[in-house]
Amino acid sequence: MEISARNGIKGNIADVKLGEVMASIKIEVTEPGVITAVITRESAEELDLKEGDEVKAIIKSTEIMVAK
């Protein structure tokens, strides 16, 4: 996968909470520990995010995205 964002942290999904529209994805990382990304439910389902999945947290100035 090629993207222009350069601020990425690898981690594993610790928890997925699906709401009606949004999803909260908790990601365990070595440093600083755990970060949480809030993404749309549709995105969480399209990526088929599950606890234990290895992902990369992509950090933009205004948000944290999830890539798999």
VENCOR-V822247 format. One line per field, one symbol per residue. phi: phi as a letter, one per 40 degrees, with the letter a starting at -180 (. if undefined). A space follows every 50 residues. Layout:
BEGIN
phi->???
END
This chain:
BEGIN
phi->.baccbcbbcabccabbcbcbbbbbcbcbcbchbbbbbbcddcccccfcb dgccbbcbbbcbabbbbb
END
